[in-house]
Amino acid sequence: MGAMGEPSALAFAVAALLWLLLGFVPGLLVGTVLTPDRSRLDRLAVAPLVSVALGFAPASWLSALGVPGAWHAAWIVPLVVSLVLLVVLARRGDLAPLFSWSRSVVSVAAAITVAASTWVVGISISTPGWSAEAPNVDGSSHGVFVARILGSGSVDPDRVAVFDLADPGALHVFYPLGLHALAAPVAALTTVASALLVSLT
């Protein structure tokens, strides 16, 4: 922990690493297995979208069925899929090319590193109390959604997408909670405020 109980730079770095593992790697592996003829840059571009779908779809299906703790599928499924696909790629001998560096891969990796580093440094060295403050009204809504996923164990929009905490049942809306479902395990494993986690993406 940093000053005044604030998350340290290490906590933000761990959050960034978890986002990478949950929000990027599974989609990249799926793209590599399903579309090996596509360029790596194409696969890199769609990796976050596929990763969010891998986590959110099973969590939302289980939530619709009323399964307790359904949000855990948002991290279990992507990790299991990633492990299985790593084994498949290794057996096919396609794992080494996945990690080879080309100019486009270096460019994308550099951009991601700069963005994540800027986020980690900017948030962690800002004034004490920053993590308790939502970046703006939108950030506080995202933080509430992540907290409600953790509290309710569900990603059902009727239980999570609450815009009026004084009267949670007043408004029922559909809200796409894919990023929030992936942010929930990051929030559970780090000391970073949930309102800041969705903004990392």
N, C-alpha and C positions, 0 to 999 in steps of 0.2 A: 504494500500500500504506500501511496505517496503522502504528501502533506495533508493533514486534516482528514485522514481516512479516504483520500482520493485514490482512484486506481493509478497504479504506477505506469510508466512507459512500457514495462514488461507486460502488464495486463492488456494494454492496447495492442502490443505486438502479438500476444497470444490470440486475442480476438481477431486480428487480421489474418493470422495463420489458420484459425478455425474457419473463417469465412472462405479462405482459399480452398481448404480441404472439402468443405461442404458445398460451396457455391460455384466451384470451377472444375475441380479434378474429376468428379463423376461424369459431368457432361463431356469433358474432353475425352475420357476413356470410352464412353458410349459412341461418340462420334468417330473415334479411331477404329473401333470394332465394326460399326455399321457402315461407315463410308470411308474406307481406307484410301480410295482413289481421290478424295477431296484434298485440297491443300490444307496444310496445318493451320494456316491463317483462317480459313473458313471454319475449321473445327474449333479454333480458339474463339472465334466470334460467337458461335452458337453455344459454346460450353456452359455459360451461366444460365441461359434459358433452359437447357436440358437438365442442368443440375437442380434448378428450382422445381421443375416439373417432377423430377425423380423423388424429391423430398415431400413436396406438397400433395401430390396426387394420392399416395397411400395414406398420408395423415388425414386428408379430408375424407377419403372413403371410410376409414376407421371411425372418424368423428361422426359421420352420418349414420353409422351403425351403432353409435353410442358406446364404443369400446373405451373403457377408462384408460387414460394415459396415451391417447391416440397420437399426441404430438411427438412422441418418441420415434414414430415411424419417419419423421422428417429428417432424422439423423441416422437412424439404423439402416434404412433402405439404401440411401446413397453410399454409406460405408460398405455395406455388404456387396452391393453392385460393383463398387470400385475394386474391392478385393477379388471378387470373381473375375472381373475383366482384366485385372493385372495378371492373374494366373493364366487366363486364356491367351493374352498377348505374349506372355513369357513362353508358353508352350509352342506358339506359332513362330516365335523368334522375332516378333514385331515390337518388342519392348524397347530395344536399344534405339531404333529410329525415332521413337516418340520423344526421347530425351536429347536427340541431336539438335545442335543449334544452327539456325539459318539466320539470315539478316532480318527476316520478318518476325521470327520468333524472338530474337533479341530485342527488337523494337517494341513488341507487345509486352515482353517481360519487363523491359525498362520502364514503360509507361505505367504498368501495374505497380511496380516497385516504388516509383516516384509518388504515385497517388496514395498508396498505403503508407509510405513513410511520411508524407506531408500530413496525412490524417493523424497518424500516431504522434508525431512531434507536436503538431498544432494543438491537439486536444490535451496531451499530457503535460505540456509546459504552460498552459493557459492558467489564469488566475484560480486560486483555490475555490472549490465549490462549483467549478464548471460542470462536472459530471452530474451534479444534482439538478442542473438547469437544462431544460430542453432547449435545443437550438432555436426552435420557434414553435408556434402552435402546432404545425404539422408534425414536428419531431415529438412533441408530447403525446400526440395521438398514436404515433407508431410505438412509442414506449409503453403506453397503456395496453395496446394490442398484444405486444410481446409479454408483458406482465400477466395479462389475462389468459394467454395461452398456457403459461407456466402454472398459473393458479387453477385453471379449470381443467387442464389436461386435454383440451380439445382445440381444434382449429375451426370449429363451426362458427361462421360469421354471426349467427344469432347470439352466441355466447361471448364472442371475442370483440366484434366490431361495435364497441360502445362509445358513443361520442358524448354522452351525458352521464357522468359517473353518479350524479345525484339521483338519476332515475334510469338505471341501465335497461329497463324494459320499454322505454318510451319510443325507441326508434329501432326498427329492424331494417338493415340494409345489407346488400351484398357488398363485400369488400374483398379484393384479391389479396389473400394473406400468405402468399408463397414466400416472400422475403421474410415475413414475420415468423413463419414456421421454421425457417432456417436460422433466424436470429435467436429463437428461444433456447436451443442448446448452447449457443455462444454466451447468452446471458446467464444461463445456469452454471457455466464453467468459469466465468470470469467475473471480475468486480466492476466491469464497465457498465455504466447506466444503460438500460435498455433503450432509452430515447436516442442514444448516440449510435447504437448498433446498426440500425437500418440505414443511417446516413453514410456508413462506410461503403455501402454498395454503390 
